[in-house]
Amino acid sequence: MRLALRSEWTKIRTLTGPRWLLLAAIAATVALSVAVTSVMTCAAAGCGHDTTKLSLTGVQLGQALVVILAVLVISGEYSTGMIGISLTAVPRRAIVLTAKAITITGVVAGAGTIAVLGSLLAGRLILPSHGFTPAHGYPPLSLADGPTLRATVGSILYLALIALLSLGVATIVRDSATSIGVILGLLYLVPVLAPVIGDPHWQRLLQQIGPMSAGLTIQATTDLHNLPITPWAGLGVLTAWATAALLAGTLLLRLRDA
């Protein structure tokens, strides 16, 4: 395992692609959060906005770069033929995938921490000038606040789980473009389709099982009783998606030729 981990870390550290994707994920996350918080206003008390969730909106964009990075970690090796070398150096294929999972989780969690904290800081600085003040019932965003801390930590975990889901799907599919399309469709289509479904039961069910719609409930800090699923349970749904994808990927990696 140590050899496999060292190999995967060397690949991530020395290749320029992963580095730029991580920087792009951080920049995209913070930029969208800045844009969203800059256009929101609160003219009177009781505006009805969740300022923590508003500040973390950029995660919805940053995750797309995380998907691309995680997919390329393994599908890029299939496209170049490097996967054969990796499996020759470490014949136990489950260890190869485990090493990739640990490495991508670590780097995404690190970049995600910077992106999420940057977004939260942007919200803390921008929102008060747009009417989100203590007088209107909105104290400054702070990690000392339990729900805000949960949303912050949960958003970092969310990005790490998206990376693992992407790695699992890419291991199953092998092709980069197809894998990225499948994952982005899985993430973004459910939130788009759910509102157009007439039946409230099916609408709520889709929101409960969709990896993005369920996972991002972890960011909510107000009106929790109106959520389709509780925050930690929602993150649990995403964990189940990621686990299933990795288990299927591990099985197929062991059964198929490189």
C-alpha atoms as one frame of an Amber mdcrd trajectory, in Angstrom:
protein
   0.000   0.000   0.000   2.837   2.407   0.833   4.314   1.992  -2.665   0.927
   2.544  -4.283   0.233   5.645  -2.211   3.650   7.097  -2.998   3.101   6.438
  -6.689  -0.322   8.103  -6.752   0.895  11.094  -4.765   3.818  11.517  -7.173
   1.442  11.497 -10.143  -0.823  14.136  -8.586   2.086  16.283  -7.423   4.149
  16.253 -10.609   1.495  16.504 -13.318   0.315  20.027 -14.179  -3.257  19.002
 -15.030  -4.366  18.073 -11.479  -2.734  21.183 -10.055  -4.595  23.505 -12.423
  -7.880  21.665 -11.892  -7.561  22.040  -8.134  -6.791  25.752  -8.466  -9.695
  26.145 -10.896 -12.035  24.367  -8.470 -11.036  26.750  -5.678 -11.381  29.807
  -7.915 -14.738  28.729  -9.368 -16.179  27.950  -5.934 -15.191  31.270  -4.411
 -16.083  33.269  -7.536 -19.648  31.953  -7.727 -20.137  32.457  -3.998 -18.931
  36.058  -4.341 -21.261  36.612  -7.301 -24.303  35.201  -5.503 -23.737  37.047
  -2.230 -23.077  40.276  -4.139 -26.536  40.324  -5.737 -28.594  39.297  -2.706
 -30.205  42.016  -0.583 -32.178  42.177   2.653 -34.157  45.383   3.095 -35.980
  44.398   6.287 -36.019  41.863   9.076 -37.058  38.333   8.228 -35.800  38.197
   4.628 -36.050  34.433   4.677 -32.566  33.729   3.309 -30.083  31.180   4.621
 -26.872  33.236   4.570 -24.613  30.242   5.188 -26.074  28.340   2.260 -25.906
  31.440   0.070 -22.228  31.827   0.886 -21.534  28.214  -0.026 -23.375  28.273
  -3.360 -20.066  28.094  -5.230 -19.698  24.429  -4.237 -22.289  23.639  -6.909
 -19.875  24.899  -9.574 -16.595  23.846  -8.003 -17.748  20.228  -7.862 -17.687
  20.052 -11.682 -13.908  20.605 -11.638 -13.578  18.008  -8.881 -15.462  15.538
 -11.086 -13.074  16.121 -13.985 -10.016  15.731 -11.754 -11.212  12.509 -10.141
 -12.229  10.981 -13.467  -8.843  11.711 -15.028  -7.045  10.077 -12.115  -7.912
   6.677 -13.574  -9.462   7.144 -17.018  -6.462   9.232 -18.054  -4.302   6.181
 -17.417  -6.567   4.043 -19.577  -6.329   6.529 -22.449  -2.518   6.653 -22.298
  -1.936   2.984 -21.495  -0.311   3.852 -18.171  -2.833   1.690 -16.333  -0.913
  -1.404 -17.454   2.264  -0.090 -15.835   0.398   0.794 -12.637  -1.112  -2.685
 -12.376   2.227  -4.331 -13.126   3.932  -2.355 -10.364   1.092  -3.149  -7.934
  -0.589  -6.388  -9.070  -3.305  -6.260  -6.403  -5.812  -4.108  -8.232  -7.941
  -3.278  -5.212  -4.887  -1.683  -3.620  -4.305   0.455  -6.715  -7.857   1.789
  -6.592  -7.702   2.250  -2.817  -4.504   4.273  -3.162  -6.119   6.443  -5.817
  -9.164   6.938  -3.591  -7.077   7.949  -0.574  -4.941  10.323  -2.622  -7.825
  12.035  -4.412  -9.743  12.333  -1.152  -6.782  14.041   0.500  -6.086  16.565
  -2.244  -9.767  17.388  -2.804 -10.366  17.782   0.925  -7.400  20.163   1.103
  -8.510  22.234  -1.858 -12.119  22.032  -0.691 -11.187  23.436   2.698  -9.578
  26.477   1.064 -12.529  26.947  -1.306 -15.222  26.567   1.359 -13.503  28.800
   3.908 -12.861  31.376   1.183 -16.530  31.334   0.230 -17.611  31.679   3.838
 -15.216  34.579   4.349 -16.589  36.266   1.233 -20.114  35.930   2.613 -19.066
  37.319   5.975 -17.520  40.375   4.310 -20.107  41.016   1.585 -23.511  40.190
   3.067 -23.592  42.829   5.849 -23.277  45.597   3.249 -26.359  44.204   1.500
 -28.640  44.384   4.507 -27.843  41.071   6.170 -27.115  42.691   9.518 -27.800
  41.774  13.164 -30.599  44.364  13.103 -32.334  42.278  10.431 -31.693  39.037
  12.279 -28.479  38.030  10.550 -25.377  37.955  12.763 -21.997  37.733  10.948
 -21.167  34.269   9.663 -18.953  32.445  12.139 -17.614  28.925  12.601 -18.491
  29.315  16.271 -22.112  28.880  15.210 -22.979  25.178  15.268 -25.122  24.999
  12.095 -22.594  27.082  10.146 -19.752  24.829  11.286 -21.757  21.758  10.274
 -22.470  23.271   6.840 -18.798  24.150   6.379 -17.414  20.755   7.353 -20.212
  19.049   5.450 -19.428  20.980   2.268 -15.809  19.819   2.427 -16.942  16.234
   2.949 -19.415  16.671   0.084 -16.626  17.584  -2.346 -14.517  14.643  -1.182
 -17.464  12.265  -1.677 -18.104  13.686  -5.154 -14.469  12.868  -5.965 -14.921
   9.279  -4.764 -18.179   8.889  -6.693 -16.425  10.165  -9.816 -13.471   7.821
  -9.327 -15.816   4.864  -8.969 -17.828   5.720 -12.075 -14.666   6.338 -14.103
 -13.313   2.949 -13.046 -16.510   1.338 -14.304 -16.774   3.286 -17.577 -13.047
   3.838 -18.305 -13.652   6.566 -20.887 -13.063  10.128 -19.650 -15.708  11.986
 -21.664 -18.418   9.405 -21.021 -17.630   9.247 -17.310 -17.738  13.020 -16.921
 -21.031  13.175 -18.819 -22.595  10.435 -16.702 -21.568  12.007 -13.402 -22.504
  15.582 -14.296 -25.855  14.332 -15.581 -26.403  12.405 -12.353 -25.582  15.490
 -10.290 -27.331  18.274 -12.155 -30.309  16.601 -13.846 -32.170  15.614 -10.672
 -32.395  19.211  -9.327 -33.615  20.303 -12.769 -36.191  17.532 -13.196 -37.596
  17.489  -9.655 -39.420  20.870  -9.848 -41.192  19.961 -13.096 -42.686  16.752
 -11.701 -46.299  17.346 -10.757 -46.586  14.681  -8.075 -45.175  16.054  -4.762
 -44.370  12.520  -3.572 -42.149  11.709  -6.544 -40.667  15.185  -6.459 -39.641
  14.728  -2.833 -38.360  11.207  -3.493 -36.101  12.434  -6.307 -34.705  15.115
  -4.023 -34.064  12.498  -1.342 -32.151  10.088  -3.591 -30.335  12.477  -5.929
 -26.643  12.653  -4.943 -26.458  16.434  -5.322 -29.903  17.416  -4.052 -29.575
  15.131  -1.029 -25.899  15.823  -0.367 -26.180  19.599  -0.414 -28.836  19.621
   2.295 -25.802  19.556   4.592 -25.433  23.288   3.822 -28.862  24.252   5.159
 -28.951  26.039   8.516 -32.545  27.348   8.568 -36.006  25.852   7.967 -34.638
  22.341   8.357 -38.159  20.963   8.806 -38.932  21.878   5.187 -36.016  19.912
   3.752 -36.778  16.695   1.833 -34.161  14.935   3.969 -32.158  15.885   7.060
 -28.651  17.309   6.460 -26.571  14.381   7.722 -28.933  11.823   6.191 -28.575
  13.656   2.886 -24.800  13.385   3.093 -25.323   9.730   3.923 -27.184   9.275
   0.623 -24.192  10.692  -1.257 -21.908   8.399   0.755 -24.016   5.434  -0.363
 -23.702   6.525  -4.004 -19.919   6.871  -3.701 -19.560   3.549  -1.881 -21.649
   1.684  -4.461 -19.661   3.187  -7.335 -16.318   2.294  -5.734 -17.391  -1.259
  -4.906 -18.638  -1.818  -8.455 -15.474  -0.241  -9.845 -13.275  -2.454  -7.666
 -15.123  -5.593  -8.765 -14.892  -4.730 -12.465 -11.243  -3.699 -12.155 -10.462
  -7.153 -10.762 -12.535  -9.046 -13.340 -11.649  -7.208 -16.557  -8.415  -7.022
 -18.459  -6.457  -3.801 -18.109
